[in-house]
Amino acid sequence: MANSNLKTLRDSAAMRWIALLLLALAMFCSYIFMDILSPIKDLMLSQRGWDSTAFGTMQGAETFLNVFVFFLIFAGIILDKMGVRFTALLSGAVMLVGALIKYYAIADTFIGSDIEKWFTENLNYIPGLDELGVSPFYKGMPASAKVAAIGFMIFGCGVEMAGITVSRGIVKWFKGREMALAMGSEMALARLGVATCMIFSPFFAKLGGNVSVSRSVAFGVVLLMIALIMFIVYFFMDKKLDEQTGEAEEKDGPFKVSDIGQILSSSGFWLVALLCVLYYSAIFPFQKYAVNMLQCNLHLTTPEKGSFWADDSVTIVQYVIMLIVAAAGFASNFMKKKDLKYAMLVVSIISLLVYCYMGYMRQSAEAIFAVFPLLAVLITPILGNYVDHKGKAASMLILGSLLLIACHLTFAFVLPLCGNSPVGGVVIAYITILVLGASFSLVPASLWPSVPKLVEPKIIGSAYALIFWIQNIGLWLFPLLIGKVLEGTNPELAAKIKAIKETTKHAVEAGNMTIQEANAQVAAVSENVAVSYNYTWPLVMLAALGVAAFFLGLLLKAVDKKKGIGLEEPNIK
């Protein structure tokens, strides 16, 4: 190299961050697909007949193979033995295969097919799994939801494999350097995928005034193709790094069961893993229902057709403003000149206010919830930089749990009281969503960089895999629980749909109504039911996870102090 001080690619800050950008963009695309149906839950009920139980069961299926077939454990072993490059490509391909299956399940061509008939008549009872209460299917579950669940299971294997691969890739490129900043930045950028999904999934579903939920899924499939390209580019970059360092990806010895035993014997590991499952279970399952929760609690009025705020182009403008918020806020963390730093912050804050105003004028629950990651994009690098240079990772986790509790209780009790206020309800929703996103940013900035302090470098992949596996138990369970609690605490809504179906069925049989008229009436009632749920008890349940995380955080801090793990110490010494 021209500069003798830069011996390898990772010695160059620019190259390190380019590698990080490739990984972050791939995860950005995967996050979009992960929640692609979340902002159109109401349309899935009216267009495909998915009630909250079907929706929650399908969403929980994402982690089924990871949890019950232990795929994620095998993924960690593959990562440790085959290396970052191979596992990244494999994860990208697996995600794409699962996404294509899910797309077919949602597509119009599935309706009336032989496959739909077969899935309607089968997989209604699975011996053993039904008795244990963990079956990803149930009798009466729509066939499209069953096939979508199968595709989502496969996608889930790929996306969780990608998650541990990206984490190890960042450790490889940033260990001994700004690792917490890198992990925090990667998650902040990747979580922009949540905002992108919230804005564009309903945009494509309703494009041109003709509702088609399959268009939203097709959008996600295209992005996963781009994610695979990002992993391919990273493959060659990472290979070049190994050629420079003389390291071999398959350098470790044969896998030993004792490796996992070594990880599981660490009390610090267990506390970090349990904190992870509590945090992620209180956030990711909530994301899948958040838009519908806002629709049920806020008094939103659709703008008049033909008005500026009802035009599809406003969606594009609002997304561009959102990118300005994220880009200016993120860039401000890396500005050395104070004047420029503050200027970028001002641009970010003003753009955020403009975005929020547009979301209010559009009266869009999807656009309102899309602010979720924006404050996180701004503060996650700040928190990561603080952990790198000052430490206090365990303390940050405790703070995050307190914010988590406050936000979910606000959604449960304060928002319903203010929801009828055209302005007040939306303002409270915006503030709570921004704070919730900020609380979640504490996790990647403090929790993930702590893992290398708990295990040996050669088994980091397995350690991350075990944490993700434990996390996946929560991500499987809580979407399902939220759906069941919603149905159980809102029995009158299910009764309404059942009643209209029976009424229209009898009317069709008597010749008083056509099938098309019957379907239109069922769809109209379903649309009304979809935005009428009371979310109090599901939100209280999620707040309880925050309470548990708070006490575990206190315990982790005590264990760290007693055993000298170093979680409160800076990464860069």
N, C-alpha and C positions, 0 to 999 in steps of 0.2 A: 504494500500500500504506500501511497505517497507520504503519509504521516506514519512514522515508525512507532509512535505511541499507540496507534490503533492496530493491534495485532489481529483481531478477529472482527467479524460483523457485530457481535454484541458489545464490543468496546466502543462502537460508534453509537451515540445516542440516537441519531437519525435512523439507523438500521434497526435498533431495538424497537423503536416506536413504530416503524413501518411493519415489522413482524407482528407487533401488538395490534395494529390497525387491521391487518388481514384477519387475525383471529376474532377481533371484535366485530368486524363486518359480517363474518360467517355466523356468529352468535346473534347479531342483530336480525338477520334473516330468519333464523330458527325461532327467535322469540316472537316474531310476527306470526309465524304459522302456529306456534303453540297456543296462542289465544285468538286465532282467526275467527272462531265462532262466538267468542265471548260477547262482543258488542251487538251481535244479532241473535241473541237468545230468544227474543220475542218473535223474530221471524222464523226461527227453527220450530217454534210451537205452531205458528199459523200456517207455515208452508210445508213442514214435514211431520207435524204431530208429535214433536218431542216435548213432553211435560218436564217439570224440574227434575224428576227422578231419572228419566231417560237422559236428559242433558248432563246431569251430574255423574251418572254411571259411565257415559261415554267419555266425559272429561277425565274421570278418575282412571279410566283404562290406560291412559298414557303411561302410567308407571307400573302396570300389572306385571308384565314380564320381568321388569327390573326387580320387583319386590319378591314375587312368588316363584320365579324360575331362576332367580339370582343372576340374571344376565349382567347386571351392573358390576357384580363381583368379578365375573369373568372378564368384563371390559377392563377392569383395573389390572388384572393379570396380563391381559393382552397388551395393555399400555406399557406395563413395566418390562415385558419381554420383547415386544415388537417396536416400541418407541413411539414418539409423538407423531412422526410423519405418517406411518402406516395407519395408525389408529384414527388420525384426523380424516384421511381419505375414506376409510371404512365407515366412520360415523356419518360423513356427508352423504355417502351412497345409501346407507340404511335409512336416513331421514327422508331422502327423496322417494325411495320405494314405498315407505309407509304413507307419505303424503299423497302419492298417486292413488293408492287404494282408498284413502279417505275421500279424495276428490270424486272417485267413481261412485262411492256410496251416496254422496250429496248430489251428484249430477242428475239431470232430468232423465237421462237414458236408463238409470237404475230403476225408475218407477215402472212397474208392470213387467219387469224382466223375470226370467226364470230364477235368477239368483235371488231376487227379492222374495219370490214365493218360497224358495228353499229356506232362506233365513227366517222367514215368518213362521214356518212350520217346525224349524229345528233350533237347537241351542237354547231351548226354553228351560231346560233342566240339565245341569252338569253334576253328576254324582260326586260327592265329596266337597266340591267347592260350594254348592248350594247349602249343604249342611253346615259348613263353616261360615257361611255368610260372606264369602269373598268372590263369588262368581261375577265376572264382568258382563254377564247377560242375565236376563230374567224373563219369565213368561209375560207376554204382552209388550215387550220392548220393541219399538219399531225396527223393521229389518234394516233400514238405512242407518239407524243408530248402532246396530250390531256390527255391520260391516265397517262403519266409520270407526268404531271402537277397535276393531282388529287393525286397521291402518294406523290408528293413533298409538296402539301398543308398539308397533314396529317403529314408528317415528320416535316414540319415547325412548326406545333402546338407543337409537342413534343420537338423539339430542342430549341424553345424559352421558353417553360415551363422549360426545363432543365437549360437554362441560368439564369432565375430569381431564380430558386431553388438553383443552385450552389452559386449565389451571396449571398443569405440569409444564406446558409450553412456556407459560409466563415465568415459572420458577426457573426454567432452563435459561431463559434469556435475561432475567432480571435479578437472580439471587445475588445478594451482596450489594445490590444497587437499590433503586427506588421501587422495590417489589410491591409494597402496599399501594403506592401511587399507581403503579401499573395495573394491579388487580382492580382497584377502585375505578380507574379510568375505563378499563375494559367493560366492567359491568355497567357503568354509567352510559357508555356509548351503546352497548347491547340493549339496554333497557329503553332506549329510544324506539326500539322495535315495538314495545308495548303501546307507545303513543301513536306510532305509525299504524299499527293494527286498529286501534280504536277509531282513527280517522278514516282509514281507507277501506276497511272491511265493510262497513255499512254503505260507504260511497259506491263501491263496486256492486254491492247487492241491490242497491236501488237505482243504479245508473239508468238514465233515460226514462225513469218513471215505471220501468218494468222490473218487478222484484225477481231476482234469481240468486239464491244463496250460493249456488255453485260457482258463480263468478268470483266471490270472495276467496273461496278455497283455491281456485285456479291462480289467483294473484299470489297466494302463499306458495304454491308449487313452483312458480317461476322464480321467486326469490330464493327458494332452496336450491335451484339450479345454480344461481349466482353464488350461494354459500359454498357449493362444491367447487366452483372455480376458485374462490378465495383459498380454500384448503389446498388446491393443486398448486397455486402460486407459492403458498407458504411452504409446501413440500420441498420445492427447489431451493428456497431461501434457507431453510433449516438444514438441508443436505450440504449446502455450501459451508455453513457454520461448522458442521461436524468434520468436513474435510480440512478446515482451517485449524480446528482444535485437536484433531486426531482422535476424537471420541467416536465410539461405535454405539449405535442405538441399542443393539442387542448385546450389551456388555455384561449384563447381570447373569448370575448363575441360574440353574434350574429353579423353578418356583418351589418353595417349601411352605408347608402348612404353618410351620413355625413363624413365618413372616407375618401372617395374619394374627397369630397368637401374640406376637410381640406388640402389634398395634392395639389389640383388644385389651392387653394388660395395663394400658396406660389410662389412669383415671382422668387425666387432662384430656385425652382423646375423647372419652365418653362424654364428658361435659360439653366439649366443643360440638360433638355430633348431636347431642340432644338439644343444645341451643339452636343449632342449624335447623333441625326438624321443626322446632317450635316456631322460629321466625318464618321459615318458608311456608309452613302450613297456614300461618296467619295472613300471608300475603298472596301467594300464587293462587290458591283456591278462591280467595276473595276477588282477585282480578277477573276470574271467569264469570262472576256474578255481579261485579261492581256496577256496570252500566245498567243492568236491569234493576239493581237496588236504587240507583238514582232515578230511573224512570218511575219507580213505584213511590218514591218519596218526594220528588220535586214536582211542582205544578208547571209543566212545560207546555207551551202552545206552539204548534208547528207554524212557521212563517207562511204567509199567504203565497200561493203559487204565482209565479211571475215576478215576485219581489226579489230584490238584490240578495237578501239573506237566504232565499230558497234556491238560489242558482247553484248548480254543481261546481262552478268555477270558484266559489267562495271556499270550498274545501281545499282546493289547491293553494289558494292565497294563505289560508290559515296554516296549512302545513309548512309553507315557506317561512312564515313568521315564527312558527315553532322551531324550525331549524336554526333561525337566527338567534332565538333565545338560547338554544343548546350550544351552538357554536361560539357565540360571544361569551357566554358564561363559562364554558369549558376552557376557552383560550385565555381567559383572564387569569387563570391559575398559573400560566406559564409566561406571563409578561413580567419582565424584569423592571421596566420603567413604571413607576407608580402612576404617572399621569395616564399612560396607555392602559394600565391595568384597570383603573377606575373608570376610564372611558368605556372599556368593554363591558364592565359591570353595569354601567348606566344603560348602555344599548340593550343588554340582556334583560334588565328589569323593565324598561319601557316596552320592549317587545313582548314580554310576558303579560303586561297589563293590556296591551292591544289584543293579544291572543285571547285572554280571558273575556274581554269585552265582546269579541267576535263569537266566542262560544256561547255567551249569554244571549246575544242577538239571534243566533241561529237556533236557540232553545234546543240544543242537542246534548243529550246525556253522554253520548260517545265523545264529543269534543270536550266536554267538561272533565271527564275522567282522564282524557289524554294528557292533562298537565301532570299526571302522577310522576313521571320520571324527570320532569324538567328541573325542579329544584335539586334533585339528586345529581343531575349532570353537573351542576354548579359546585355543590359542596363535597361530592365524593372524592375528587382529586385533592381537595383541601384536607379532608379527613385522612386520606391515604398518606399524604405528605406529612401530616402531623404524626401518624403512627410510625412512619419511617424514621423521623428525627426525634420524636419525643416519647413515643410508646403509648401506654394507657389503653391498649386494645380491649382488655377485659372491662374497664370502666365504660368504654364506649358502648359495649354490648348491653350493659345495665341501663344506660341512658336510652338506647334504642328500644328496649322493652317497655320503658315507661311511656315513651311517645306512642308506641304501638297500642298500649292499653287505652290511652286517652283518645286516640283517633277512632278506634272501633266503638267505644262507648258513645262518642259524639255522633257517629253514624246511627247508632242504635236508638238513642234517646233525644238528642238535640235536633238532628236534622228533620225527623218527622214532625216536630213541633213547629219548625220554621219553614217547612216545605211549601206551604200555601202562600208564603210571601214571595212574590215574583223576583225580588232582588235578594232579600235576606237569605233565603234558602240556598240560592246559587252561590252567594259569597261564602257562606259557611261550608258548602261542599268544596269549593275551590281551596279554601285555607286548609281544611282537614286532609284533602287529597295530597296537597303539596307537602304538608308535615309528615303524612304517612310515607310518602316517597323518600323524604329526607331521612326518616327513621330507618328505612330499609337500606339506605346507602351506608349505614354504619356497619352492615354485615360484611360486604366484600372488602371494605377498607380495613376492618379489624379482625374478622374471624378467619377468612381464608389465608391471609399471610401468616397466621399463627400455626397452621398445620406443619410446615417444615420444622418448627421448633419442637414438635412432639414426636417425630419419627425420623429414622435414618433416610438419607437421600434416595437410596436404591428402592425403597418401598413407598415413596410418596404417592405414586400412582394408585397403589392398592389402598393407601390411607384415604385419599380423596374418594376412591370408589366406595369404600365402606361408609364414609360420611354421606355420600350421595345416595347410597342404598337405604340407609336409615332415614334420610330426608324423604326418599321416595315413598316410604311407608305412609308418611303424613300426606304427601301429595296425591296418593291413591285414596286414602281414607276420607280426607276432608271435603273434596268436591262432592263425593257420594253422600257424606253426612249432611252437608249444607242442603243438597237437593231433597233428602229425606225429611230433614227438619222443616224445610219450607212447605213441603206437601203436608206434613203432619200438623203444622201450626196454622195452615190455611185450608182446612178441609172443604170449606164452602166453595172454593175456586174449582177444585177438581170436580165437585158435584155439579157445578154449572156446565162444565164441558160435557160431562157424562149425560146430563139432562138434555142438552141441545142435540147431542148425537142421537140419543134415543128418539127424541121428538121428530127430527128430520128423517130418521130412518123409517119411522112409521108413516110419515107424510109421503115419502117416496114410494113405499110399498102400496099405499092407498091411491097412488096416482095423483095426489094433490100438489106434488112438487117434483121438479126435475132433479137429477143428481147434481147438476151444476149449481142450481139454486140452494140445494142442501149444503154442498161444500162451501158456498159463499157465506151462508149463515153460520156454519161451524167456525170458519176462518174469522168472521167478525167477532164472535164471542171469544174465541181463542186470543185474538189481539187485545181485547179488553182485559181478559184474565191475566195475560202475560205481564201487564204493568200494574197489577193490583195486589201483589204479594206484600205481606208484612215481614220484614227482615229482622225484627228485633232479636229473636232468639238465636238465629245463626250468628249474628254479630256479637252477642254476649258470649257465645261459645268461642269465637275467635279472640275476644278480649281475654278470656280465661287462659288462652295459650300465652298471651303476653305476660300475665301474672306468673305463670310457671317459669317463663324465660327470665323474669326478673330475679326470682329466687335462685335459679340455676346460675345466673350471672354472678350473684353474690358468692355462691359456693365456689365457682371457678376462680374468682379473685382470691378467695381464701386459700384454695389449693395451690394456686400459682405462687402466692407469697410463702407458703409452707415448703413447697418442693423446689422453688427457684426455677420454674419452667422458663420464665422470661417473657411472659405474655405482656407484661406491663413495660417491658424494656423496648427501646427503639430498634428497628431493623438495621439501621445504618449507625454504626458506632465509630 
